[in-house]
Amino acid sequence: MLNKRHLPSITALQCFEAATRHLSFTRAAEELNLTQSAVSKQVAQLEELLQHLLFRRVRRRLQMTPAGELYLVEVRKILTQVEMSTHYLRSYGGETEVLRVSMPYTFGARWLVPRLKGWRLRHPQIHLDLCNEQAPDELLQGKADMAFYFGQGARPGTESLKLFSEELVPVCAPDSLPEQSFTDPTQLSELVLLQNASRPQGWHDWFADQGYQTEHSYHGPRFDTFYMCIRAAQVGCGVALLPRFLVEEELADGKLVIPWQHAMPSQDAYYLAYPEHSAEVPKVRAFVKWMMEQVI
């Protein structure tokens, strides 16, 4: 393993990155407010550390080597992350705590975000950092402080609070419907069944819940999120099977309609989870209290 004392400095990486854009140590030095010799020295030390040439001089102009081009990709990632982390920290006051909350994408956009109005006024010292991280062990790995998820019961090492269940309904654009009404649900496959990657059994179970089956229940374009299914149904790509609460707005506005009136209750539910050891952490308790107020 490389000794940490021998890792390149941020200054060296900045000098290298600037030199790759200008292909000139002089112009890179002007950008960084350094001397030409300082930039040249930083790059030379970097080459010595890496044991690879990063530039060649061709007719008094720099030319990147294959090793330099390869290293540049990684250096830009590092500098971008440093910049983002710096801005991230500067955006918070000295007394501000960060609460990292993860959630499924469509659930967050459609259900959670509208219910965060007023949070900042009540808890100005707690900054919410919302993300779409959904690894099963994200809480135990410290990637998030709290997580919303859809499933059954508690995850190991966590406390889980049940929020609510859901029911699945078929929806499509009004102009997708044929002139004659359907006589049985399997005729929905004439509209194309839009599939959701997270619920591959969805259509099969929905038909079976009514005592029907069709060879088309697994056929149709597959989408990664419910949000993509909603948009696909809106523009007439087919009929989507979706949790009713995610499309209440479109149903109320008439942008989507239910072509066959059968709602299937899901066996799973939505939960809010946090590590067992953080149950008494003030920011966690504050968020739990807020969320419980939203579902009552």
C-alpha positions as CSV (number, residue, x, y, z in Angstrom):
1,M,0.0,0.0,0.0
2,L,1.2,3.5,-0.9
3,N,2.5,5.4,2.1
4,K,0.0,8.3,2.8
5,R,2.9,10.7,3.2
6,H,3.8,10.0,-0.4
7,L,0.4,10.7,-1.8
8,P,0.3,13.7,-4.2
9,S,-0.8,17.0,-2.9
10,I,-4.0,18.8,-4.1
11,T,-1.7,21.5,-5.5
12,A,0.2,19.0,-7.6
13,L,-3.1,17.6,-9.0
14,Q,-4.3,21.1,-9.8
15,C,-1.1,22.0,-11.6
16,F,-1.3,18.8,-13.6
17,E,-5.0,19.3,-14.5
18,A,-4.4,23.0,-15.5
19,A,-1.4,22.0,-17.6
20,T,-3.5,19.4,-19.5
21,R,-6.0,22.1,-20.5
22,H,-3.5,24.7,-21.6
23,L,-0.7,22.3,-22.7
24,S,1.6,24.9,-21.3
25,F,3.2,25.2,-17.8
26,T,3.3,29.0,-18.3
27,R,-0.4,29.4,-18.9
28,A,-1.2,27.0,-16.2
29,A,0.9,29.0,-13.8
30,E,-0.9,32.2,-14.8
31,E,-4.3,30.5,-14.1
32,L,-3.1,29.2,-10.7
33,N,-1.2,32.4,-9.7
34,L,2.0,30.4,-9.4
35,T,5.4,30.7,-11.1
36,Q,6.1,28.6,-14.2
37,S,8.9,26.8,-12.4
38,A,6.6,26.0,-9.5
39,V,4.1,24.3,-11.8
40,S,6.8,22.5,-13.7
41,K,8.3,21.2,-10.4
42,Q,4.9,20.0,-9.1
43,V,4.3,18.0,-12.3
44,A,7.9,16.6,-12.2
45,Q,7.4,15.5,-8.6
46,L,4.1,13.9,-9.6
47,E,5.8,12.0,-12.4
48,E,8.5,10.8,-10.1
49,L,5.8,9.6,-7.6
50,L,3.8,7.8,-10.3
51,Q,6.9,6.5,-12.1
52,H,5.3,7.5,-15.4
53,L,5.8,10.5,-17.7
54,L,2.6,12.5,-18.0
55,F,3.8,14.9,-20.7
56,R,6.3,15.0,-23.5
57,R,7.7,18.2,-25.0
58,V,7.1,18.3,-28.7
59,R,8.3,21.5,-30.5
60,R,8.3,23.6,-27.3
61,R,4.7,22.5,-26.6
62,L,3.4,19.9,-24.1
63,Q,1.8,16.7,-25.3
64,M,0.1,14.3,-23.0
65,T,1.3,10.7,-22.8
66,P,-1.2,7.8,-22.7
67,A,-0.4,7.5,-18.9
68,G,-1.2,11.2,-18.6
69,E,-4.6,10.9,-20.3
70,L,-5.5,7.9,-18.1
71,Y,-4.5,9.7,-14.9
72,L,-6.4,12.9,-16.0
73,V,-9.7,11.1,-15.8
74,E,-9.1,10.1,-12.1
75,V,-7.6,13.5,-11.2
76,R,-10.7,15.4,-12.4
77,K,-12.9,13.1,-10.4
78,I,-10.8,13.8,-7.3
79,L,-10.8,17.6,-7.8
80,T,-14.5,17.7,-8.5
81,Q,-15.2,15.7,-5.3
82,V,-13.0,18.1,-3.3
83,E,-14.8,21.1,-4.7
84,M,-18.2,19.6,-4.1
85,S,-17.3,18.6,-0.5
86,T,-16.0,22.1,0.2
87,H,-19.2,23.8,-1.1
88,Y,-21.2,21.2,0.8
89,L,-19.7,22.1,4.1
90,R,-19.7,25.9,3.5
91,S,-23.4,25.8,2.9
92,Y,-24.1,25.0,6.5
93,G,-23.9,27.2,9.6
94,G,-21.8,26.3,12.6
95,E,-24.8,25.0,14.5
96,T,-26.4,23.0,11.7
97,E,-26.7,19.3,11.8
98,V,-27.1,17.2,8.6
99,L,-29.7,14.4,8.5
100,R,-29.1,12.1,5.5
101,V,-32.3,10.5,4.4
102,S,-32.6,8.0,1.5
103,M,-35.7,6.9,-0.3
104,P,-37.1,5.3,-3.5
105,Y,-37.0,8.0,-6.2
106,T,-40.7,8.3,-7.1
107,F,-41.8,7.9,-3.5
108,G,-39.5,10.8,-2.6
109,A,-40.6,13.1,-5.4
110,R,-44.4,12.3,-5.2
111,W,-45.1,11.7,-1.5
112,L,-42.2,12.9,0.7
113,V,-41.2,16.2,-0.8
114,P,-44.7,17.8,-0.5
115,R,-44.7,16.8,3.2
116,L,-41.5,18.6,4.0
117,K,-43.0,22.0,3.7
118,G,-42.5,23.8,7.0
119,W,-39.7,21.5,8.2
120,R,-37.1,24.2,7.9
121,L,-39.1,26.6,10.0
122,R,-39.6,24.2,12.8
123,H,-36.0,22.7,12.7
124,P,-33.7,25.4,11.2
125,Q,-30.7,23.7,12.8
126,I,-31.3,20.4,10.9
127,H,-30.4,20.4,7.2
128,L,-32.0,17.5,5.3
129,D,-29.8,15.8,2.7
130,L,-32.1,13.7,0.5
131,C,-30.7,11.0,-1.8
132,N,-31.8,8.0,-3.8
133,E,-29.6,5.4,-2.1
134,Q,-31.4,2.1,-1.7
135,A,-28.8,-0.6,-0.7
136,P,-30.2,-2.9,1.9
137,D,-27.3,-2.2,4.3
138,E,-27.0,1.5,3.7
139,L,-28.0,2.4,7.3
140,L,-25.6,0.0,8.9
141,Q,-22.8,1.2,6.6
142,G,-23.4,4.8,7.6
143,K,-24.4,5.9,4.1
144,A,-27.7,7.3,5.5
145,D,-29.1,8.3,8.9
146,M,-32.6,7.2,8.0
147,A,-34.2,5.4,5.1
148,F,-37.7,5.0,3.6
149,Y,-38.3,1.7,2.0
150,F,-41.0,-0.6,0.7
151,G,-41.0,-4.1,2.0
152,Q,-42.0,-6.4,4.9
153,G,-41.1,-5.6,8.5
154,A,-37.8,-4.5,10.0
155,R,-34.4,-4.8,8.6
156,P,-31.6,-6.4,10.8
157,G,-30.0,-3.9,13.1
158,T,-32.7,-1.2,12.5
159,E,-35.8,0.2,14.0
160,S,-38.6,0.4,11.4
161,L,-41.8,2.3,11.7
162,K,-44.7,1.3,9.4
163,L,-46.1,4.4,7.5
164,F,-48.9,3.0,5.3
165,S,-49.8,0.3,2.8
166,E,-50.7,0.8,-0.8
167,E,-53.1,-0.5,-3.5
168,L,-52.2,-1.0,-7.1
169,V,-54.5,0.3,-9.9
170,P,-54.1,0.2,-13.7
171,V,-53.8,3.7,-15.3
172,C,-53.5,5.0,-18.8
173,A,-54.1,8.2,-20.8
174,P,-57.7,8.9,-21.6
175,D,-57.2,8.9,-25.3
176,S,-55.6,5.4,-25.1
177,L,-58.9,3.8,-24.3
178,P,-60.9,2.1,-27.1
179,E,-64.4,3.2,-27.9
180,Q,-65.9,0.1,-26.5
181,S,-65.5,-0.7,-22.8
182,F,-63.5,-3.7,-21.7
183,T,-65.4,-6.8,-20.8
184,D,-62.6,-8.5,-18.8
185,P,-59.2,-7.2,-17.5
186,T,-57.1,-9.3,-19.8
187,Q,-58.1,-7.0,-22.6
188,L,-55.9,-4.4,-21.1
189,S,-53.0,-6.1,-22.8
190,E,-54.3,-4.6,-26.0
191,L,-53.0,-1.3,-24.7
192,V,-49.5,-2.7,-23.9
193,L,-48.7,-3.5,-20.3
194,L,-46.0,-1.3,-19.0
195,Q,-43.7,-3.2,-16.7
196,N,-41.9,-1.9,-13.6
197,A,-38.5,-3.4,-12.8
198,S,-39.1,-3.3,-9.0
199,R,-42.4,-5.2,-9.3
200,P,-41.8,-7.9,-12.0
201,Q,-44.8,-9.9,-10.7
202,G,-47.1,-6.9,-10.6
203,W,-49.4,-7.6,-13.5
204,H,-49.4,-11.3,-13.0
205,D,-50.6,-10.9,-9.4
206,W,-53.1,-8.3,-10.4
207,F,-54.8,-10.5,-12.9
208,A,-54.6,-13.5,-10.6
209,D,-56.2,-11.5,-7.8
210,Q,-59.3,-11.4,-10.0
211,G,-59.1,-15.0,-11.1
212,Y,-57.7,-14.2,-14.5
213,Q,-54.4,-15.1,-16.3
214,T,-52.9,-14.0,-19.5
215,E,-49.7,-14.9,-21.4
216,H,-49.0,-11.1,-21.8
217,S,-48.7,-10.4,-18.1
218,Y,-44.9,-10.2,-18.3
219,H,-44.7,-8.6,-21.8
220,G,-44.2,-5.0,-22.5
221,P,-41.5,-2.3,-22.1
222,R,-39.8,-2.3,-18.7
223,F,-39.0,0.8,-16.7
224,D,-36.7,1.3,-13.8
225,T,-38.9,3.6,-11.7
226,F,-42.6,4.3,-11.1
227,Y,-42.0,7.9,-12.3
228,M,-41.0,6.6,-15.7
229,C,-44.1,4.4,-15.8
230,I,-46.3,7.4,-15.0
231,R,-44.8,9.4,-17.8
232,A,-45.0,6.5,-20.3
233,A,-48.7,6.0,-19.4
234,Q,-49.4,9.8,-19.8
235,V,-48.0,9.9,-23.3
236,G,-49.9,6.9,-24.4
237,C,-47.3,4.2,-24.4
238,G,-49.7,1.8,-22.6
239,V,-51.3,1.0,-19.3
240,A,-49.2,1.0,-16.1
241,L,-50.0,-0.7,-12.8
242,L,-49.2,1.8,-10.1
243,P,-49.7,2.6,-6.4
244,R,-52.8,4.8,-6.3
245,F,-51.2,7.4,-4.0
246,L,-48.5,8.1,-6.5
247,V,-50.9,9.2,-9.2
248,E,-53.7,10.9,-7.3
249,E,-52.9,14.2,-8.8
250,E,-53.0,12.9,-12.4
251,L,-56.3,11.0,-11.7
252,A,-57.8,14.2,-10.2
253,D,-56.7,16.3,-13.2
254,G,-57.9,13.7,-15.7
255,K,-54.4,13.2,-17.2
256,L,-54.7,9.6,-16.3
257,V,-57.8,7.3,-15.9
258,I,-58.4,3.9,-14.5
259,P,-59.6,1.6,-17.3
260,W,-60.6,-1.3,-15.1
261,Q,-61.9,-0.8,-11.6
262,H,-59.9,-3.2,-9.5
263,A,-57.5,-2.1,-6.8
264,M,-55.2,-4.8,-5.5
265,P,-53.9,-4.3,-1.9
266,S,-50.2,-4.9,-1.6
267,Q,-48.8,-7.4,1.0
268,D,-45.9,-5.0,1.7
269,A,-45.9,-1.5,3.1
270,Y,-43.8,1.7,3.3
271,Y,-41.5,2.0,6.3
272,L,-39.2,4.6,7.8
273,A,-36.0,3.0,9.3
274,Y,-33.0,4.1,11.3
275,P,-30.2,2.2,13.1
276,E,-31.1,0.9,16.5
277,H,-28.2,2.8,18.1
278,S,-29.5,6.1,16.9
279,A,-33.0,5.9,18.3
280,E,-32.3,8.6,20.9
281,V,-30.4,11.0,18.6
282,P,-32.2,14.3,18.6
283,K,-32.3,14.9,14.9
284,V,-33.6,11.3,14.3
285,R,-36.3,11.7,16.9
286,A,-37.3,15.1,15.4
287,F,-37.7,13.6,11.9
288,V,-39.6,10.6,13.2
289,K,-42.0,12.9,15.0
290,W,-42.5,15.0,11.9
291,M,-43.2,12.0,9.7
292,M,-45.7,10.5,12.1
293,E,-47.6,13.8,12.0
294,Q,-47.8,13.5,8.2
295,V,-49.4,10.0,8.1
296,I,-51.9,10.5,10.9
